[in-house]
Amino acid sequence: MELPEVFLEQMKHLLGEEYEAFLECQKEHSERGLRVNTSKVKVEKFEEISPFPLEKIPWTGNGFYFKEVQVASGHPYYAAGLYYLQEPSAMAPAAYLPVSKGELVLDLCAAPGGKATELAARLRGTGLLVANDISNSRSKGLLKNLELFGMANILVTSEEPKRLRRYFPEFFDKILVDAPCSGEGMFRKAPSMLKDWQEHGPAWYAPVQRELLREAAGMLKPGGMLLYSTCTFSPMENEGTIADLLVSDPSFHVVPLSRYTRFSPGCPELAGEILRQYSDEITFQLRHCVRIYPHKVKGEGHFLALLKKDGDDKPGKKAVGSTGKRGENFPEWDQFAKLLGVSIDDESLRLYDHRLYSLPKALWHHSIRGLRFLRTGLYLGEVEKKRFIPSQALAMTLRKEDFQTVIDFSSSDLRVVRYLKGESLDVDELAETLPDSGWCLVCVDGFSLGWGKLVKGQLRNKYYPGWRWQ
């Protein structure tokens, strides 16, 4: 891989005597990582059952290095949503945004979902995660990953940030802005990004990032926190973008991060003309940012800055109106719900075109009319012709003990793969423990995969067609 001379000169300026080590590391292979879904399985438990060797990633409590990429993406545990495949350094942004149960959280540039799934997992089914991506096609992949992880307290949108701000002014406790960037930190992992860098580069991306950050700032509550991240080395896109916000909105300041020892501090002094106009106080704050270099850690290049908005925490402003009231009974759902070992609040139920949803409480009285969204809350299933058909999304939220009738296959049972490919299965040997007919939750080693329908010793496959293995 031949790196552009302009980029190499920038890195010499940034790294000084570390430059040669950086060049050498570009010849090495990228590290592969996975992040455990702690909403479904404890990290210690996953280490016990992992089908492949793992090595801990030091800057996140639930991230691991691994080698067997084909095994990882083709194992039933992946289909059960037990882990997400993610570049190791890319785990840092979500890990360093301090999300707590019950909070209202926004991931502004969320697709394909690597960071959104972690933020949602840390909410533990409480509060609300709004996961947004301006690309509708990328938002579909984002939604799949959130549903695969079993996340119910979500609103998945595909909106311009400026328009999103109209619906959620000073609404969120925490916001993540993993901004589109020139991708300099990913050249080793994805050499194809060099072409985009040559066509656009930092000067093209910086204005986009600054606009994103300002819109996000307007959606953050006083007292809230915002984490800005990129996968580039460019001071213009990193320290320069943060400085722009600090100048335009003095209510923000940079919060020092408890850094992994091999992370580097921000480098305002290397940004040259970009930062000379700013005060010494802002320059000092920029040293609290974090730079991740691939010659110092087992990962690619990243930049992080955690910002706090001054003021006391207060309830977010609400849009006029509401999402409506339940207004009617759903006997089909009520009958099916008797099979569940978990309760779903009747007040959360909304019916749209025969599709039944359970909305997070934060959206019960918050209007999103006119907003472009792909999902509000948990899609429970379809109500049609006096019957209820449960959704794949609902299945992924359940544990083995949460449904009355369960078939739990071992991960070594070949029928698991056949199920994931959409085949019907013979389960006649389990006849004594199963009813003759009805809905059945299919699991692997106790973790849910999807639905089946029992009919006299046969399991008719109801695994979602769009997720089936080839």
Beta strands, then each sheet from edge to edge (+ up, - down):
strand 1: 32-36
strand 2: 55-56
strand 3: 63-66
strand 4: 83-85
strand 5: 104-107
strand 6: 128-132
strand 7: 154-157
strand 8: 172-178
strand 9: 220-230
strand 10: 252-255
strand 11: 264-265
strand 12: 290-292
strand 13: 302-309
strand 14: 349-352
strand 15: 355-358
strand 16: 373-376
strand 17: 378-384
strand 18: 387-390
strand 19: 406-409
strand 20: 425-426
strand 21: 437-444
strand 22: 447-455
strand 23: 458-461
sheet 1: 2+ 3- 1+ 4-
sheet 2: 10+ 13- 9+ 8+ 5+ 6+ 7+ 16-
sheet 3: 10+ 13- 12+ 11-
sheet 4: 14+ 15- 17+ 18-
sheet 5: 19+ 21+ 22- 23+ 20-
end
